[in-house]
Amino acid sequence: MLERLSWFRLALQLKGSVLPSVLPRSLICGLMGILVAILHGQGVPVVLPTRESLIPSIVLGLLLVFRTNTAYDRFWEGRKCWGTLIINTRNLARQLWIAIQEQNPPDRQEKIAALQLLEAFAWATKQHLRQEPMGEQVTRLVSQHQNLQLQETSNRPLEIAFWLGDYLQQQYQKQRIDSYQMTAMTQLLDRLVEALSGCERILRTPMPLAYAIHLKQLLLIYCLALPFQLVKDCGWFTVPLVIVVSFTLLGIEEIGIEIENPFGRDANDLPLDAICETISRNIHDLMQLESSTALPSVDQLKDLQQIPE
């Protein structure tokens, strides 16, 4: 019973639905249906043969399917890019925290600063894709000097990735990590930049304008011509039928528009804020694990096992 109520609640939900955008256009097509029904009732020859619309209907259906599939491919590719970003952030954070040796207190602070840069990379990527100004999520994670540098750059996540690479190079030169660890961490950082580049490719490659215009023109012609095909058999029922059919076709096209850019703030876009919060929580939890997972020293082992000197 609860599942049925949830189904009906979701079916009638307005948030995330294309109903507010599509309904006005469907009603305009319905007005056309009223006009055609009035003319037909007065004996004006406004009837079009239904079989003549078969080929245009098939073409329109194929165009709508292609439009929706293309938009969903962009949405899914964006989700895969962010999935890649999450996985590689977790792996790189773990290796930074565990593999890099600490020989003095400043080493710990540098390591924490590097993990904060990794966290800032996710937030900066979100802001970069949404073309937002640098917010408090990034400024609290970087130094004052880095903050000033980020204010002047056009690609903040790429700048942060450069700082992370510079940190890895410094640790390698100090012999805190070996060449194999350096290579592994650099590859993880490269994958983060690849995920960023994949998101930028989706954002900066919109649907071709000519295709979008042609599809809208074909939809408009079809929906306005639909009353002329239905009025002979349906009479005044033409009006609600035209509204329903127009709502269906225009809604499919609007769904494609909604999901072709998955990085916005709409209900149908990717939850980038929640993803970034997850990354921040994972990094903070990682830094809290050291006290419970730290290996005992040799002296502690001797005390525990009572090994004689």
C-alpha positions in Angstrom: 0.0 0.0 0.0 2.8 2.4 0.9 4.5 1.6 -2.4 1.3 2.4 -4.3 0.9 5.7 -2.4 4.6 6.5 -3.1 4.0 5.8 -6.8 1.0 8.1 -7.1 2.9 10.8 -5.0 5.8 10.6 -7.4 3.5 10.7 -10.4 1.8 13.9 -9.2 5.1 15.6 -8.0 5.8 18.9 -9.5 9.4 19.3 -8.3 11.7 17.8 -10.9 8.8 17.4 -13.4 8.7 19.1 -16.8 5.0 19.9 -16.3 5.5 23.6 -15.5 7.6 24.1 -18.6 5.5 22.0 -21.0 1.9 22.6 -19.9 1.7 26.2 -21.3 2.8 25.0 -24.7 0.4 22.1 -24.7 -2.5 24.5 -23.8 -1.5 26.7 -26.8 -1.8 23.6 -29.0 -5.2 22.9 -27.3 -6.4 26.4 -28.3 -5.5 25.5 -31.9 -7.7 22.4 -31.4 -10.6 24.6 -30.2 -10.3 26.8 -33.3 -10.2 23.8 -35.7 -13.2 22.2 -33.9 -15.2 25.4 -34.3 -14.3 25.7 -38.0 -15.2 22.0 -38.6 -18.5 22.5 -36.8 -19.3 25.3 -39.2 -18.6 23.2 -42.3 -15.3 24.6 -43.2 -13.1 21.9 -44.9 -10.2 21.7 -42.4 -9.8 17.9 -42.3 -6.4 16.4 -43.2 -6.1 12.7 -44.0 -4.5 10.8 -41.1 -2.4 8.5 -43.3 -0.5 11.5 -44.7 1.0 12.1 -41.3 2.5 8.6 -40.9 5.9 9.4 -42.3 6.3 12.7 -40.4 5.3 10.9 -37.2 7.9 8.2 -37.6 10.6 10.8 -38.4 9.6 12.9 -35.4 9.7 9.8 -33.1 13.2 8.9 -34.3 14.4 12.4 -33.7 13.0 12.5 -30.2 14.5 9.1 -29.3 17.9 10.3 -30.7 17.6 13.6 -28.8 16.8 11.9 -25.5 19.5 9.2 -25.8 22.1 11.8 -26.6 21.1 13.9 -23.6 21.2 10.8 -21.3 24.6 9.8 -22.6 25.9 13.2 -21.6 24.3 12.9 -18.2 25.7 9.4 -17.6 29.2 10.4 -18.8 29.1 13.3 -16.3 28.2 10.9 -13.6 31.0 8.5 -14.5 33.5 11.4 -14.5 32.4 12.3 -10.9 32.6 8.6 -10.0 36.1 8.5 -11.2 36.9 11.7 -9.3 35.5 10.1 -6.0 37.5 6.8 -6.5 40.8 8.4 -7.3 40.4 11.0 -4.5 39.9 8.3 -2.0 42.9 6.3 -3.3 45.2 9.3 -3.5 44.2 10.5 0.0 44.9 7.1 1.5 48.3 6.9 -0.1 49.2 10.4 0.9 48.3 9.7 4.5 49.9 6.3 4.8 52.8 6.2 2.4 54.5 9.5 3.0 56.9 9.3 5.9 57.0 11.9 8.6 60.3 12.9 10.2 59.3 16.1 12.0 56.2 17.9 13.0 56.1 20.2 10.0 55.8 17.1 7.8 52.4 16.3 9.4 51.2 19.8 8.7 52.3 19.6 5.1 50.5 16.3 4.7 47.3 17.7 6.2 47.6 20.7 3.9 47.9 18.3 0.9 44.8 16.4 1.9 42.9 19.7 2.2 44.1 20.6 -1.3 42.6 17.3 -2.4 39.3 18.2 -0.8 39.5 21.7 -2.3 40.0 20.1 -5.7 36.5 18.6 -5.6 34.8 21.8 -4.4 36.7 23.9 -6.9 35.7 21.5 -9.7 32.0 21.8 -8.7 32.3 25.6 -8.7 34.2 25.6 -12.0 31.5 23.6 -13.8 28.7 25.8 -12.4 30.7 28.9 -13.1 30.3 30.0 -9.5 32.7 32.4 -7.6 35.1 30.8 -5.2 33.2 30.0 -2.1 34.0 29.4 1.6 34.3 25.6 0.9 37.6 26.3 -1.0 39.0 29.3 0.9 38.9 27.5 4.2 41.1 24.7 2.8 43.9 26.7 1.2 46.4 29.2 2.6 46.1 32.9 2.2 48.7 33.0 -0.5 47.0 30.2 -2.4 43.7 31.9 -2.0 45.1 35.0 -3.7 46.5 32.9 -6.6 43.2 31.1 -7.1 41.4 34.4 -7.3 43.5 35.3 -10.4 43.3 32.0 -12.3 40.6 30.9 -14.7 40.8 27.2 -13.9 41.0 26.8 -10.1 40.9 22.9 -9.9 43.7 22.7 -12.4 45.8 25.1 -10.3 45.1 23.0 -7.2 46.2 19.8 -9.1 49.5 21.6 -10.0 50.1 22.3 -6.3 49.4 18.6 -5.4 51.9 17.5 -8.1 54.5 19.9 -6.7 53.9 18.5 -3.2 54.5 15.0 -4.5 57.7 16.1 -6.3 59.0 17.7 -3.1 58.4 14.5 -1.1 60.1 12.4 -3.7 63.2 14.7 -3.6 63.2 14.5 0.2 63.1 10.7 -0.2 59.9 10.4 1.8 58.5 8.2 -1.0 60.2 6.0 -3.5 59.9 6.0 -7.3 57.1 3.4 -7.4 54.9 5.4 -4.9 55.6 8.6 -6.8 54.5 7.0 -10.1 51.3 5.5 -8.5 50.3 8.8 -6.9 51.0 10.8 -10.0 48.8 8.5 -12.0 46.0 9.0 -9.5 46.4 12.7 -9.8 46.4 12.4 -13.6 43.1 10.6 -13.5 41.6 13.5 -11.4 42.6 15.9 -14.1 41.1 13.5 -16.7 37.8 13.5 -14.9 37.9 17.3 -14.8 38.6 17.5 -18.5 35.8 15.0 -19.2 33.3 17.3 -17.3 34.6 20.3 -19.2 34.1 18.5 -22.5 30.5 17.8 -21.7 29.9 21.4 -20.5 31.5 23.0 -23.6 30.1 20.8 -26.2 26.4 21.7 -26.4 23.8 20.1 -28.7 24.2 21.5 -32.2 22.0 24.6 -32.6 20.7 23.6 -36.0 19.5 20.2 -34.7 17.8 21.8 -31.7 16.1 24.4 -33.9 14.9 21.8 -36.5 13.5 19.5 -33.8 11.5 22.4 -32.2 10.2 23.4 -35.6 9.1 19.9 -36.5 7.4 19.5 -33.1 5.6 22.8 -33.5 4.4 21.9 -37.0 3.2 18.4 -35.9 1.4 19.6 -32.8 -0.4 22.4 -34.6 -1.3 20.1 -37.5 -2.6 17.4 -35.2 -6.1 18.9 -34.7 -6.7 18.9 -38.5 -6.1 15.1 -38.5 -8.3 14.3 -35.4 -11.3 16.6 -35.8 -13.2 14.4 -38.3 -13.3 11.4 -36.0 -13.1 13.0 -32.6 -15.0 16.3 -32.8 -14.7 18.2 -29.6 -12.6 15.5 -28.1 -9.9 16.8 -30.4 -9.0 19.4 -27.8 -8.0 17.1 -24.9 -6.4 14.7 -27.2 -4.2 17.4 -28.7 -3.2 18.6 -25.3 -2.3 15.1 -24.1 -0.3 14.2 -27.3 1.4 17.6 -27.3 2.3 17.3 -23.6 3.8 13.8 -24.3 6.0 14.9 -27.2 7.0 18.3 -25.8 7.8 16.6 -22.5 10.2 14.2 -24.0 12.0 17.0 -25.7 12.1 19.0 -22.5 13.6 16.1 -20.6 16.4 16.0 -23.1 17.0 19.7 -22.4 16.9 19.2 -18.7 19.6 16.4 -18.5 22.0 17.4 -21.3 23.9 19.6 -18.8 24.2 17.5 -15.7 26.2 20.0 -13.6 23.5 22.6 -12.9 21.4 23.2 -9.9 18.1 21.8 -11.1 16.3 18.8 -9.5 17.3 16.6 -12.4 21.0 17.5 -12.3 23.8 15.6 -10.5 23.9 16.2 -6.7 27.4 17.8 -6.8 27.1 19.4 -3.4 26.3 16.0 -1.8 29.2 14.3 -3.7 31.6 17.0 -2.5 30.3 16.6 1.0 31.0 12.8 0.8 34.6 13.5 -0.4 35.1 15.9 2.5 33.7 13.4 5.0 35.9 10.6 3.6 39.1 12.7 3.9 38.2 13.9 7.4 37.5 10.3 8.5 40.8 9.2 7.1 42.7 11.7 9.1 40.9 10.5 12.3 41.9 6.9 11.7 45.6 7.3 12.5 45.4 7.1 16.3 43.6 3.8 16.2 45.6 2.2 13.3 49.1 3.4 14.2 51.6 0.6 14.6 53.3 0.3 18.0 56.9 1.2 18.3 59.7 -1.4 18.9 59.9 -0.3 22.5 56.2 -0.9 23.0 56.4 -4.3 21.4 59.2 -5.2 23.8 57.2 -4.1 26.7 54.2 -6.1 25.5 56.1 -9.2 24.7 58.5 -8.8 27.6 61.5 -9.3 25.4 64.7 -8.9 27.4 67.2 -6.3 26.3 
